[in-house]
Amino acid sequence: MGVSATRARPHAESHGARRQAARGTIRRAVALVWAAPLLWVLCTVIAQAGVVARVDLSSQRMTVSVNGVPRYNWPVSTARRGYVTPTGTYRPQRLYRSYYSKKYYNSPMPHAVFFRGGYAIHGSYAVNQLGAPASHGCIRLHPGNAATLYGLIQSYGPQNTLIQITR
């Protein structure tokens, strides 16, 4: 009788330990179920943090959002006939407060944001052409708007900036 009692006790303890471990697993699963939506919201907010400049080639407009909120909508000039403005999603590669074209007549390109090789978003003093295709492929903005975009990219960082160009 004493032998069976000693055998019953370890079995009961291990069964209780298993039940307790199972409860702990269930608690962790419930915590994850509650935490997952909060983590998703946090990741969404982080993903939206920064600057997104969307250029629509068909409307010749740029919309700039900051932290997911549209803030600016400006006319642009992109590639005229015979030239191409590349489409796609890019990050700024180089920024220059003052830059002069090495390819096109030393033309001024204030607040230039290069996003793919020699393609840039920059200010243009040919403001009467904004809203219609007129460039060799770059995206031209009013000089004041180019300065605003440049400042936003500098504040938030190129790593937190996207440039999206669509047709």
N, C-alpha and C positions, 0 to 999 in steps of 0.2 A: 504494500500500500504506500509506503514511503517512497518507493521508486517511481510509481506512477505520478505521485504528486510532484516530484521534482521534475519529471518530464513534462508535465502539464504546464508548469510555470514558464519555462523558457519558450514554449510554443505560444502561450498567451502573450508574453512580452513581445515576441517577434511579430505576432499578428497585430498587436497594438501599435508597434513601431511602424509597421507597414501602413496602417490606417492613418497614422499621424503624418507620414511621408506623403500619402495620397492627398490628404487635406492641404498640405503645404504646396503640392503641385497644382491643385485646384485653385488655391489662393493666388499663386503666381500667374496662372492662366487668366483668371478674372482680372487681375491687375493689368496684364498685357492688353486684354480686350478694352479696358477703360483707357489705357495709355496710348494705344495705337491711334485713335482719332486725334488726340492732342498732339502727338508727334507729327501726324500728317499736316495739321494746321500749322505747326511750327515750321516744318519743312517748306510748306507753301509760302509762308511769309518770307522765309529766307530766300527762296527761289525768286520771289518777286522783288526783293530788295535790289535797288540799282536803277540803271537807266536802260530803256529800250527805245531805240530810234527806228521806226518803221517807215520805209520809203515805198510808196506806191507809184510805180513807173507810169501806169495808165492815167492816174489823176494828177501826177506831178506834185504830190504832197508828201510831207513828212509829219508823222505824229510822234511826239516824244512823251513817253510815260516814265514817271518816277515812282518807284516802289509800287508798281502796278496801277497807278492812277494817271490817266491821260492829263498832261499839263500844257502841251503846246501842239499846234497844228499850223504848219508853215508851207508856203509854196516853195518848190525847188525847181531847178533845171537839171535834167539828166542828159544822157547821150542823144545828140541829134542824129539824123539819118547818116548812115555810113560808119557810125561808131556804136559802141556797146557799153552799157552800164551793167556790170555783173549782178545776177540775182543770187540770193542765198542768205545765209545767216553768218555773220562775222563778229569778231571782237576787234576793237581798235588795236593796231599794231604800233603806230607811232603817232605822236602828237607834236605839232609845232605851232606856237603862237603866231609866228610869222614865217612864211615859206614862199619861195618863188619857183615856178615851174622850170625844170631843167629841159623839158621837152617842148613846151609851147611858149616861145617868145619871152621867157622870164616873167610870165604873168604872175601877179600877186595872188597868193592863196592864203588869206588870213585865217587863223584858227583852223588849220588843216588837221583832220583826223584821218590818217591812212588806215584802211581796213583790208586791202588786198593788193599787195605789190604797189604799183603806182596810182591806184585808185584811192580817192579821198573824198571826204565831205569837207567842204571849205566855204568860206565867204567869197562873194563875188560882187564887184562894183557894177556889174551889168544887171542892176536890179529890175530894169524894165523887161528883161527876158525871163524872169522867174515865173514859173507856172507853165512853161513850155520847154520842150527839149531844145537844148542849145549848146551843150558841152561836148567835149571829146570823150566823155565817159565818167568823169567825176560827178559828184552830186553838189550842185551849187546852192548856197543859201544867201539870204540877206546877211551882210556882215554882222549886224547886231544879233541875229538869230544864231549865226555860227559861233559868236562869242559866248552866247548862252549855253549852247550845246557843249562847247569846249569846256566851259566852267563846270557843268554838271559831270562830265566824264572825269575831269580832274578831281572833283570832290568825291565821287563814288568809286573811282578807280576804273581803269580799262578792264580789269578782270570782272567787274560787276556791271559791264555794259555790253549790250547786244545791238548789232545793226542788222536789221532784217529788210531785205530788198525783194519786192515781189512785182509781178506784172499786173 
